[in-house]
Amino acid sequence: MKDSRYRWCSDTGAFDSVAVQRRYLAKYLPKSLLESDAGVRLLERAWYWLRGRHRFTTGYLTELICNGFQSPHRLLNAYIEHFTGFSVTDASNCVMAEGMDPLPKFSQYRLDFSKLQKNRMLPTIHQMVTRYMMRSTIPHLGSDETILVEYGFARFNDSNTRDVVIDEPLVILAAVCWMKHDHQKAYHLISHDIEAHGQDFNGFENYIVLCLDLIFSKKPRLKDVFTFYGTVPAWASMEAELVSIHNTALEVTEACSTCFAHTRGSSVSLGMNAKSPELTMSWLKHRERLPFCFPHQYMGPDIIFILQLKDESLIWVALQTKWSAAKSLSKKLVLHAMKSVTPANYFLDKNGSPFSPVNHPGLRDHIFQSLSFLPNRRTDAGRYSLLRVVASFPAKTRINRYLDEDSDKQGHPIATLNMDLVKKATRKISPREFLEGPRFREMSPSKTKKSKLRPRPSSELVHGLNGNHGENYAANAGFEYLGNPGITSYSGFLVQTASEVTHYDLNPYPNKPRIVFRKDGTLKITVFSDLHYGENPWDWWGPVQDANSTRLMKRVLKDEQPDFVSSDTFKENATSLIDEIVAPLNAVKVPFSSSHGNHDNQVNITHAEEIAREQKVAPLSYTRTAPSGVGGTEGPGNYWVPIYRNIRDKSPSLIVWFFDSRGGVSQQNVLNEDFVDPSVAGWMASEVQAMEKAWGPGTTRSSLAFVHIPPHYITAVQTTITPQKNPADILDGIGSVQATFDPAFAGKDAPFWDAVKQNLKNLVAVISGHDHGNEWCAREPTKNVTFCFDKHSGYGGYGQPEWGYGVRNILFHSPPGGELAKAESWIRLEEGETRAHVWLDDTLGA
């Protein structure tokens, strides 16, 4: 018999429907039990705890029959604890009504997780179980993980045995307890990911939730957990514990003690991702059992939970998290954090208008109604019996400075989470003294300048070849992503003057692959400009903008397949946002570079720190810094990248230049100059001399330049644009503007513009971002230099939706025989539409 006549068969059935499970149980349970309140509650609990493969339900039913149907709720609790090691706390009234008679010993076997010790999937299992515990995110695996099905840890979710899923409550609880007692703890994983951020999770939020669960297991006084500001409520001196509130099938509200730190609770997981307003409403109406809710992004708070005080009164806690490496949060961040946890601001959009989906027009009214219906609520905790909390780390949150600007008018007290208590509570958990370790000491601005490198690039990191790290990002299909070299200086000659270069190989990237034209002689550069990541992360629309920008990047990269990319970002939280921006580039392994401008210098971040972070997290980043003294104050991002026609050529055929236009503010909150520093002119000349000594005359190479803020000369050019000569849309009508609009800076970019004309031979174009509505190309007459605007790529920053979002493509054609490459360029919108095609040569504007 051939093997092909056999197939894996795992479709042995499961209770995946509450109705099917209840029909099965009704065949065996006494009618008197089924018709009683205890029976109604038992059926509800059986579905919640035992759903999944038949054996979980039948195992319990077997034990119940053997016990003569006595003490069904106590038996269910004992069965769950026997199987998982988890002590359930729901249905306490039903449990207590059954008395204290001894229960029988169980004959059911437990899951044997020891088989997983040497399995290669063990780290993945840890991650999946932990994420389910924190967010109720069901883990799915591929069909190649059938070994987990054999071990009883997972099951197939389809008849074709392709979808392996871990979704059964008893299995997940057993895994959680096994990880806690016998193997790697969830705390270790969550602390490791404290700075991570994804579409379905936030590492710092998860960490705070896990710590709150641990802290409230000891029923501390509220004033020890939170630092109150303004009038301190009398109940701040009371002890409190974490509870989950659940409206049962009997229309009775249960307040159940929860402590996953001690493997005790009334739910399978700690929290839930409420991705929709409906899910958020469901949790607020106590239809879910989970103690923590990560509400819909438009609501405001990051986390909501309920505390029961010693007198059994209940309060909501609305908490906003702020991960920031600054010494203290800026006034803007503090005020937005306070606003986000204030009920009057829930489900308001960025314009202050109510967020009302078509399928839920009365959403805000329903939210406030649900908040009002908290059972046993306090009357001295504001209108909704709600405590507002801000949790920040490593930065301090100094709410006391801004109390007079608090938007709450309904008497809700406000506090910050006592992070010293968090440190103390977690000090002896592995990794020990995590929050006090060198990882965070190094982030302290008072310790070292590097400490201010924070998770947050916004628009300028993805510029790659153009301007602000958060403003522009360039990728080209002709060469690979120009990535950060991982070094901040040239190899060999960079630290030498041009006259000293005699035998050095002029290669600033000795540890990077050469970027070369394709075999057909083409090279495509795609520019992502003005991405503006990280705007208003405290409001619902900030993360939505970033997600939209990431979607655009992924689609464009897939369609265009560029050889090189350029990018830029936006102010705060630069480190994690840099990670987020470069992730699509890392995924497709394309080389890239970033240009820097006004949104990259802020009190919490500098161009140098962003470049260092990019070099660390992006292997194919070619971004680097100029020698010391070049670029002026806060403008180190001046460099060039060589592109070769063939891999073994001795000299490049194209030099791509990146100039740092500075702008923004210093870390002392002093306005920076927003133009390329005059020192760059001399550096440019010396670099060109070194190139000519190493590679011959500059006339044998082409040049392309990126600078985020356009030179002031471009203002006059805008007035000459016509659709016939310059096919493109002029959408904002601004032309060239300086980032700060400071008249004192006007015209000071003249040395740079003169040096561009004098030194960059065969210059194809100078390309800028900054002006989100412009996307034209034209000749700047005073220097006869071709100038182009990028296309606004990011959903952040100013603009109008009807302008569209997209990229500028530049395609070089290098004919065989050593002739100079020619270039064409066009705008590509997110959905694939193209427009404004031009050749970057003498025919432009003719």
N, C-alpha and C positions, 0 to 999 in steps of 0.2 A: 504494500500500500504506500502511495506517495504522501509525503508530508503535506502537500498542497491540499489534500482532502480534509485536513484538520485545521481548525482555527481556534484561537484563544476565545474562550467563552467566559465572561464575567457578569453577564446580565442576569444575576441571580435575584434581582429585585431589591427595592429599598422603599422605605417610607419617606417619600419626597412630597407627599400631600397629606395635609392634616386630616382631610376627610377619610382617606384610605386608612391611615393609622387608627382613627377613631372607630371605623367600622370593624377593624380587626379586634381592637380591645373590647368592643361591645359584645363580641361573641363569647367572651370569657368572664368579664366582670359582672358581679351580681347587679340585678336591676336596681336594688335598693341603694347600692353605692353610686351607680350611674346617675340616678335621679336626685341625689343629695348634693348639697353645696360642696361638700368635700370631694365628691366624684367629679363635678364640673371643673373644679380647680385641679384635680388630678389629671384629667384629660388635657387641660391646658399645659400643665407642667410636663407631662409626658412628651408632648409635641416639642416643646422648647428644648428639653434636655436629651431626648432619645432619638430624635429624627436622624435619618440616614439608613444605613444597612439594617436589615431585619433583625439581626442578632442582638442589637442593643435593646430594642423593644421586647423581643421574645425572651431575652435573658432576664429582664426585670419581671416580666409577666410570670415566668417560671418560678422565680423566688416568691412572688406575691401569692401564687397558687399554693406553693408549699407551706406558706405561712397562714393559710386559711383566710386570705384576703384581709388580714388584720394589719392595722397601722400602715396603710398604703403610702402615706406621705413620709413618715419616718423611714420606711423601707426604701422609698425612692431616694431619699437623702443619703442613706447608708450605702445603697447600690452605687450611686454616683461617686461617693467618696472612696468606696472599695475599688472602683474601676479607675479612678483618676487621681485620687489623693486630694481632691478639692472639696471643701466643706461648703455646701450651699446654704443660703440664708433666707431664701424666699419662702412664702407660705408659712410663716412662723405660727400664725394662729391655728392653722390646720395641724401643724406638727405638735404643738402643745396640747391640743385637744385629744391627742391619741394616747396620752399617758407616757409611762416610762418603762413598760414591760420590755424584757430582753428581746433582742432581735436575733434571728438565726444567723449562722455563719454562711457565707456565700460560697457557692460552688463554681461561679463564673470565673474564667481566667482573665487575667489582665493583659494589656498590650505589653509586649516585650521590646522595649526600645534599645536594649543592649545590642541588638543586631545592627543598629545604625551607627555604632561607635566607629567602625572602620569604613563606613560607606562614604563615597566621595560626595554624596549629596548632603552630608551633615551640615556644613555651613549654610547651604541654601535653606535647609529645613529650619535651622535656627532663625534665619531672617524671616521666613514666611510665617512661622508661628508667632514670632514677636510682633510682626506687623498686623497679624490678625488680632492678637491680644490688644493692641493699641487702637486699631482703627476699624476692626471688623472687616478687613479686606480679605476676601476669600482667595487663597493661593491656588493657582492653576499651574500644572506642569505639562511637559510634553509626553508623547507616547513612549519615549525612550526611558522613562522613569518607572517602568512596570515593577521594578524591584520593590518599590514602596507599597504597591498594591499587594504584593506577595507577603510583605511584613504586616499587612493590616493597617498600615499608617494612612494610606490613601485609597481612593476607589476610582474606577472609571465613571465618567459622567455622561458617556454616550455609548451606544450599542456597537460602535465601530472601534472601541477601545483606543481612541486617539487622545482624549482629554482626561488627564489624570488630575484629580482635584482633592484637596484636603478641606473638607467643609463640615465634618460631623462634630457636634459639640463635645461629646465624650472623648474623641480622639484629640481634639485641640486642647482641651483642659488637661488631659493626661500628659500631653507633650509639654505644656506650660509648667506643670508640676515637676515633670522629669528634668526639664532644663534648670529649674530652680534648685532641686535637691541633689540631682545626680550628675549634672553636667553644666554647661555654660549658662550663666544667668542672663536674663533679658537686659539687666542693667548694663552689662558689659557691651552688648550690641547697641543699645540706645545711646549710651554715652559716646561710643565710637562715632555714631552718626549725628552728633549734636549739631553740627554745622550743615548737615545735608538737607537738601530741599528738593522735593519732587512734585509731580502733579497731584499725587494722592497723599502726601505726607509732608510734615515739616519736622526736622530733627529736634529743634529746640522745643517745640510744642510737646512732642512725645516725651522728651526728657522731663519737662515740668510736670506733666500728668503723672508720670511714674513716680516722681518725687513727692507729689501731693498725696498720692495713694499711700506712700510709705509714712509720710509725716502724720497724716490724720489717723493712722492705725493706732497711735498712742493717745488719741483724744486730747490734743494740746489746747491751750487757751488761744483764742483767736489773735489776741494782741501779741502772742509770741510768734505766730506764723506770718502775720501781716503787720506792716507799719502804717498806722492810720494817720491821715492828714485832716486838718480842720477840726471840727468837733468830733471827738472820739466817742462812739456810742457806748452805752453802759454794758451792752452785751459783748463787747470786745474782750471782757475779762472772763467770759464763759468758755468752758471746754466745748469742743465740737468734734463730730466725726463725719466721715464721708458716707452718704447714703445714695441709694438708687430708689427712685419713686416709680411705682408701676400700678396702673389701673388694671385690675384683673378682670377676668370674664364675669366675675360676680359683681362688677361695678364697685369694687372695694379698692381703696388706694392703700398700697403697702409701702412702707418706708423700710428698706432693707439695708442693714449694715454691709459695707463692702471694704475689703482689704486684700487685694491681689498679692501684696507683699507677704501676707500670711496665708495665701491660697484659700481665701474665704470670700464669698460674695453671692450675688443673686443673678449673675449673668456670665456668659461664656467669655466675654471680653470686657476691657475697661472702657473703651470709647467707640464711637461710630463716626464715620465721615458722612455728614449730612449734605450730600452734594446738591440736593434740590430743596427749595423752600418747603415742599411737602414733607420731606424727611425731617427737616428742622422742626416743623410744626408737630410732627408725630412725637418727637422726643420731648418737646415742651409740654405736650398734652399727656405725657407719662405713658405713652403707648409702647415705648421701648424700655428695656430693663437696664440699660447701660448707665453707669454713673457719670460718664463724661460724654459731652457732645462737642464735636468739631463742626460748628454750624456752617450753613451756607455762606459762601464768601461775601455775599452782599449784606449779611446781617450786621457785622461790625466786630464783635468779640472773636478771638481765636478759639476760646474754650469756654464752655459753660458747664457748671456742675452745681450740686445742691449739698448744703451742709445742714446737719441736725445739731442744734445746740443742746446743752445739758437739760434745759427745761422742755425739750422735745419740739421747740419751735423750729421752723425751717427758713432758710434764706437761699436765694439764688446767688451764685458767684459768677460774674462775667469777667473774664480775664483776657488781657491782651499781652502777647509776648513780643519782646524786642531783643533780637540778637545784635549786639553792636560792640565793637572792640574799642570804641572811644572811651574816654575817662567817664563821661556822663552823656546822656542823651541830649541832643539839641532841643531847644525850646519847641521847634516845629514838631519834632517826633513826640515829645511829651504831650503836647496839646492834642495831636492826632490820636495818640494812645488813649488819652482821657476821653476824647470824643467818641472813639470807637466802642467803648464800654458803657456809654451813657444811653439809656433806653430811648430817649427822645430822638436819637440819631439812627436807630436801627432801620435797616432796609431803606436807606436814602442813597441816591446815586451821587456822583461827584458834584452835581449841580444843586444838590439839596432837594431834589424832587423824589417823591416816594417811588420805590421800586415795586411795581405791581405787574407781575406776569399776567398774560391774557387768561391763563387758566386759574389764576388766583388773584383777582382784582382787589380784594379786601385784605391783602396779606398783612399789612402793618396793624390794622385793627385786630386781626386774629392773633397776631403776635402779642400785642398788649393784653388782650383778653386772656391768653394762656398764662402770661406772667402773673396776672391778677389772681388766677385760680390755684396758685400754689397752696396746698393744704397747710393748715396750722402756721400760716405766714405771720411774720412780725409786723407790727404797725409802726415800729420805731426804726425801720431800715429803709425809709423812702417809700414812694408810692407803690413799688413792686416788691418790697422786701428783698432788695438786691444790693449786694456789695460789689463795687467796681474795683478791679485789681489790675495793676500793671506789673509784669515780671520782666526784668531786663538783665542781661549778662553779656559780657563782663562789665558793660557800662552801668553806671548808677542812674536811677530815675529820680530826679529832684522835683517832685510834684509840688513841694512846699513853695517853690519859687513862682509857680504859675496858678495858684489856687484862685486868685482873683479873676482869672480868665476861664475858669471852669464853666462849661456850657450846661451842666446839670442844674435844673431848677426844681427838681422833684424830691430833694432831700436824700439822695442815695449816697451813702458814705463812700469814700475812695481811699485806697491803700496801695502799697507796693508789697510784693512778696519778699520776705526776709531771706535773702540769698545766703546770709551767714548761717541761718538755720538749715538751709538746704545742704550747704557744705558739711555741716556737723552731722546731719542725718545720713549722709552718704559716704562719710569719711572712711569707714571701715569696710565698705563694699568694694569688691574688685571691679574696676581698677581703683585702688585706694587713693583717697585724697585727689580725686579726679579734677575737681574744680579749682584746686589749689596747686595743681602741678605746673610744670614749666610751660606747657602748651598755652596756658592762659596768662601766666606771668609775663610771657614774652609779648602778649598783646597789649599790655598796659602802656599807654602813651608815656607815662612818667618813667618807664624803664628804658625804652629804646624806641627809636623812630619807627622801626619795623612794626611796632605794636599797633600802629594805626591802620595796617592793612586789613580792611574789613570786608566781609562778604557782600560786595555790592557794586559791580560795574553796571552801568546802565546803557547809555546810548553809545559810548565811544569805544567800547572794546571790540565791537564787530566791524569797525571801520576798516581795519586791516591796512588799507592803503590810504586812508583819508581822514584826517582830523581827529576829533575827539574819540577817546576810547569808547565812549558811549554813543558816539554820533555816526561813525562810519565803519564799514567792514567790507573788505574787498576780497573776492575770490576769483581766480581765473581758471578757465578750463584749459588753457594752454599750458600752464605749469601747475605744479601742485601747490597746495596751501603754503604760503610763506609763513612758517611758524616761528615762535620764539626760539632762539638758538639755545637758550638755557644759560647764556653768558651775557654780560653787560658791557663787553668791550670787544674790540677787534682782536683777531688772532694775528700775532706778528706786528704788522705795521701800524695798527691802529693807535698804539701808544707812541708812535714815532712821528716826527714831522715828515713832510713830503720829501725833503732833501735827504733824509736819513734812510729812506727806503731804497735798498739796493738789491738784496737777495731774498727778501721776504715774498712769499706767495700771497698775493693780495686777496685773501679769502677770509671774510669775517665769520664764516660758518664752517669751521673745520670739522665739526661733529654733526653736521646736518647734510642730508642729501642735496645734491645739486638740483636746482629747478631748471628744467629744460623745455624747449618747444616739443610739440608732438612730432611724430614721424612725418606727418603731412605738412610740417612747417607752420602750424598754427599754435597760438597760445591764447587762452581765454582768461580774462580777469573779470571776476564778478564783485561788485562793490555793494556791501550792505552798509547803508549810511544812516546815521541818526537813529540808532535803535532805541535809545532812551530806556534801557532796562532799569528796573528798580524804582520807578516813580510810585510814590504813595503806596508802599506795601501794606500800610495800615488800613487802606480802604479796599473795598471789594474790587474796584476797577483797576487797581494797580497790577495785581497778579494776572488779571484777565488780559491786559495789554501785553504783558510779557509772554503769556502763553500764545497769544496771536502772533507775536513777533517770531517766536520759536517755530510755530507752524509754517510761517512764511519762509524762514530760513531752510527748514527741512525740505519743503517743496521745491524751492529754487535750486538748492544743491542737487536734489535728485534729477530735476529736469535739465539744468544747465551743465552739470558736471564740469565745473570750472577747474582750472589748473592752479588758481591762486585766489585768495580771499582777503578782504580788508574789513576792519570793524572798529566801532567805538561804543562807549557806554554812558553811564550817568553817575551821579555822586555817591550817596551813602550805600553801605553794605557791599562795597566793591568786590571783596573776595568771592563771596558765594555767587554773585551775579556774573563775575568773570567765568567761574566754573560753568554756570548755566549757559552763557553765551557761546563759549567755545565747545560745549558738548556736541552740538550738531557737526561742527567742523572736525572734532576728534573722531566722531563716528564714521565719517566718510574718508578720513585720512587725507585731507587736502591741506597743503601748506598755506599759511596765511600770515598777515601782518596787521598791526593796529596803528592807527594814527590818532593823535591826542589833541584835545581842544578844551573848550571852556567848561564842559560838564565833567571833566575828569579831575579837576583840582577843586577839592572842597575841604572843609575843616577836618574831615575824617579820612581823607584819602588824597594821595598825590599821584602824579603820572608815574613817578619812579616806583611806587609801591604797586601800582596796577601792572606795570611791565614785569616786575619781579614775580607777581602772582601768575601772570599769563605764562611766563617762561617755566614756571613750576608745574602747571597743570596741562600744558599743551605741548606735546613733543614736536609738533610740526609748526610751531609758531616761530617766525623769524623776526619778531619785534625785539628791539634792543635799545640801548641808550647810547648817546654820544659821549665822547670823552669829557671829563670834568672841565667845567668852565664854558662849555658850549651849550647854548640854549637859554641862558639867562635864568631868572628866577622861575622855578617850577616848570621848566620846558626842556627836559632831557631827551624827549623822544624824537631825535633827529638821527636818521640812519638811511642806509641804502641796501638794496638787495640785488645781487647779480642774477641775470637769467641767461642761460646758454642755449645756443642753437642746437648743439649736440653735446652729449654727455662728456666727451673727451676733449672738447674744445679748450684751448689754452686761455681764451679770453671770452667774456660774455658778449652777447649781441644786444642786450637790453639792460639798462640800469633803472630800477624802480626806486625813486626817492620818497622819503617820508619826512615831513617837517612838522614840528610841534608848534602849534599856534597859541598854546597856553590859554590864558583866560581863567574864569572862575575866581575862587578866593583861596588865599593861603590857609594854612592850618591855624593861623592866628586871626582868621576871618578878615584879612586885609585883601582888598581888590588886587588881582593880578593883572598885569598888562596882557592884552588879548591880541597879540600879533607875534610873528616869528621874530625872535630876538636878533638884533644886528650881529651878534657874535657868530650866528650861523653862516653869514655871508663869507667870513674868512675861513671858517671850517670847510664850507662847500668848495672854495677855491683850492684849499690844500688837498682835499680828497680827490678832486679832479686831477690835480698834478700827480698824485700818487698813482691814479689809474693810468694816466698817460705814460708814466715811467714803466709801469708793469705791463700794460697791454697795448701801448701805442696810442696814436691820436684819437681824440674823442669823436672825430668825425666818422669813425668806423663802428660806432655804437649808437643806438637810439636811447632816448630817455623818456621817462614818464614820472610825473610828480603828483603827490597827494599832500594837501594841507587842509585841515578841517575848516578853519575860518577863512573865507575868501579875502584876498587882498583888497584894499580900499579902491583900487583902480577899477574894479568890476562894477561899482555902482553906476558909473557913467555908461558902461557897456549895456546895461539892462535897458536903457532908454532907446537903444538902436535895434533891439531885437524885433524881427519880423517873421511871420510864419513861413514866408517864402525862402528866406535865407537861413533861418534858424528853426527848423521844424521841432517844436516842443511846446509844452504848455507853460505859461507863466501864471502861476496860480496865486501866489501871495503878493506879488507886485513889490516886494521889498528890495530885491537886488542884493547887493552886498551890505552887510551890517557888521559892526563890531559887537562882540558878545555883550559888552557892558554898556555900550552906547556912550562911553566917556569921551567927550570931545578932546581931552588931553592926549588920547592915544591915536587920534586920527592922523593918518599919513606916516606913522612911524614904521610901517612895514616896507618903506621904500628901499632900504639897503638890501633886504631879502629879495625883493622883486627885481632889483638891478642885478643881483648875483645870479638869479635864476636865468635871466637872459644872457648874461655874460659867460656862465660856466657850463650850463646844461646844453650840450650840442645835440642836434637832431631831436629836439624836445617835441614829442608827440602832443602832449597836452598837460596842463595843470588842472587837477580835479579837486573840487571842494564840496563839502556838504553844508551844514549849518542853516541854510535857508530852505526850509522844508517844502516850500511850494515851487521852487525853481528846478528845472530839469533840462535847461538848454545848453548848447555849445555855441561859442562865438569867438571871434578874435579880439584880443585886447590890443588896441591900436598903438599905444605908446611903446610897447615892446614887441609887437607883432607875435604874441604868444597865444596859442589856442587854449581857451579856458572852457571847462565844462562843470556844470553842477551835477551832483549825484541825484538819485531818486530817493526820497524819504522812504526808508525800509521799515522802521519800527512803528508800532502802533502807539508808542509813547511820544511825548513831545507835542508841540502845537501843530495844528493842521485841521483839515476837514475830511471826513470820510470820502466825500466825492472826489477828492484829489487822488485817491488810490494809494496803494503801497507797493513798492517794488524795488528793483535794483537797476544799476547801470552795468551793462556788459561792455567790455572792450576786447575785441578780437584782433590779434596781431597775425599778419601773414608774412612769413619770412621766406622769400624765394631762395632756391639753391644758388650757390655761387658767391655768397657773401654780400649780396645786396642788402640794404637797410630794410627792416621790416616796415610794412604799412599797417595802418590800424583803422578799423571801423568801430562804431559804437552805437548803441541804442538803449532805450529804456524797456525793461520787461516788467510787467505788473504781476502781482501774485498769481492771478488766475491764468497767466500765460500770454495775455495780450502784449504785443510789442508796438512801439511807436518811436518817433523822433530819431530815425536812423540817419547817421551822418558818417562821412569819411573824415578822419582827422588829418587832413592834408590841405593843400592850397585851394582845393575846391570848396572848402567850408566858407559859407557866406557869399560865395561868388554868384 
